[in-house]
Each structure stands twice: as C-alpha cells, then as structure tokens.
C-alpha cells in the first residue's frame, strides 16, 4: 500500500492504479479529507495577495462540505442516471477518489507569487478537472471517459444551481 504522499503524487499524475487503490481502501477516507483540506489551505495561502488572509478556516470548511456534496451528487448521477452495465459504487468510493483528485491543488500555494499566480491557478484548475474525471471514471468503473465527463458536467451544473439557490436563501452579497 502506498503512503499518503505517494497516493497524492499518483493521483496528481492521473495514475488509474492510485485511484483504484484509494477506491478500494475504505480506511483512506480520512486521507482523502486531508487532501481536500491541504488543497483548500494552499488555495487560501495562494490567494492572500489578491483576497487577503481572511477566510482560510471558512474556505477549508466550505471545501469539505463541497467535497461531500459533490461526491453525493456524482454518486447519484453516475449510478442512477448514467450508469454503465458494470457500474457498482458507493458514496465512500467517490469521497476517496474525488478527495484525492484535489491533489494538484496543493500547488495553488504558488498563487502567492505575483504575476505567476494567475497562470498557476489556471493550470492547476485544468489539472484538477482532469484528475476529477479520472477519479469519477475509476470509482464508477466506467469504460468510457466521455461518460465520466458527462457525469462531471451534470454534477457541476447541479452543484452550481444548488449554490445559486443557497445564496438566494442565505444571502451571498458582500457588505452594502
């Protein structure tokens, strides 16, 4: 079994064997949570130059809530709406694989470097999206990457709609 760091590196490399390993390891959910928190903290540090230092803890908590909701929505879409015949999964498998797909996010800490930050953010965001697709494909036992992309897109649209509705009820505006 690979170490936590080796798993993060494997996930960042989009290594399907790493995703299969964390999918099968029911004890890796805590590690996946750790990746989500590390990525969130790195993002917060990287954004200090543009957004200030406020919100690191809120960002980490928000990332954990988002991670759980995203895994649940992905589970529903991937197993109930767009399953392939061999699809067998549970929310835990998606929590673990999706959590590790945030591994490239630790590089968002480099966003603190002036000028480089925007480029790093763009590259890492695309990299994390690719990792997310691989994570979903492996957790849902898909043969088709296109189906994994479709599940990710539908889940993302649902997630955005949910965020808009929550902001309407909770209030999402800044100070007036």
N, C-alpha and C positions, 0 to 999 in steps of 0.2 A: 504494500500500500504506500502510495506517495505521501510525502509530507504536505502540510498546508501550503508552504511556499511553492513546492513542486506542482501542486494542483493549480495554484494561481497562475504560474508560468504556463502550464499546459493549457489551461483554459484560455489564456491570452493568446496562445499560439493557435487557437481554434482546433486543438487536438481532440478528435472524437473519442479516443480512448479515455482521456481525462474526464470528459463529460459522462461517458458510460460508467466510469469508476465512481464518480460522485453521485450519479443517479442511483446506483445500487447500494451505496453506503449510507444506510439510514442514520448513522451517527454523524454524518457530515453536515447536517442542517445547521448546527452551531457554527461550523467553519464558513458555510455559505453566508450566514448572517454577518460574520466577521468581515467577509469580503465586501458586502454591501456597506457596512459601517466605514471600513477603511476607504472605500471609493468615495463615499459621501464626505468624509472628513477631508480627503485630498482635494475634492472639488471645492469645498469651502475655503481651504487654505489658498488654493489657486485663484479664487475669486476675491480674495482680500483686497487686491489692488483696485478692483472695479466696484465691489459692493460693500467693502468694509468687513470687519471681523464678526459682525453680529449675525447670529443665526446658525452657527456651527452645530449646536446641540439640536436646534429645531430641524435643521437640514438632515441630520443623522436619523432623528425620529421619523421625519417625513419619508426618508428613503426606505426605512424599514417597513412602514405602513404601505408605501407604494410597492415595495418588493412583494409583500404578501398579497396585496390586491391584484397585482399584475400576474402573479403565479396562479391565483384562483381563476381569474378571467381567462387566462391562457389554457388552463385545465378544461374549463367549460367549453371554450371554443374548439380546442383541439381534440377533445374526447367525445363531445356531444354533437357538435355541428360539422366538423371537418375531419372525422377520424379516417384513417386507412384501416383495412381489414385487420392488420396485426397490431393496431394501437391498443396498448394497455399501459395505463399510467395512473398516478395519484398526485395529489397536490404536493406531497412531500418531495417526490421526484422532481417536480417543476421548481419548487422552492430551492432545492440544492443546485440544479443545473443553471437556473436563471441567476441565482445568487453568485455563482462562480463566473457567469458571463460578465459581471461587473468588474472583473479583474483588471482590464486595461484602464479602468477609471482611476487607479492609484496614480497614474501619470498626470492626471489633472492638476496635481500639486504644482506642476511646471507652469501652470497658468499665471503664477505669481510673477513670472519673468515678463517685464514689459515687452510689448510687440509680439513676442513668441506665444503669449497666452492664447490669443485668438486662433492661431494655427493649431496649437496643441489641442485646444478644445474641439475644433472641427475634426481633426484626425482621430482623436480618441472617441468622439461620439460615433463616427462611422465604424470604427473598430468594435466598439461595444455593441452596436446594432448587429454587426456580422456575428459576433460571439453569441448574442441573444438568439439569432436564427439557428445557429448550430446547436445551442442548448435546447431549444424547443424541438428541433428535428430529432435529436438523440433521446430526449425524455419521452417523446410521443412515438418513438420507434417508426418514424416516417422514412420512406424510401425517397420521397420527393422533397427537395429543398424548396421548390415552388410552393408546396402546400404549407411548409413551415413559415415561409414569407407571408402567405395569405393569413395564417393564424396570427402571426405577429401584427400584421396590418389591422385586422379586425379587432384584435385585443387593444391595440393602440387607439383606434377610433372610439371604442367603448370607454377606455380609460380617459381620453380627452373629454368625452361627453360627460362622464361622471365628475370629472374635475370642474367643468363649467357649472354643472348643477350644484355641486357643493359650494362653489364660490358664490353662487346666487343666494344660497341659503345662509351661509356662514359670513359672507362678505369678503371680497377679495381685493378691495381697493386699499390703497395706501392712505396716509394721513391726508385730511382735507384741508 
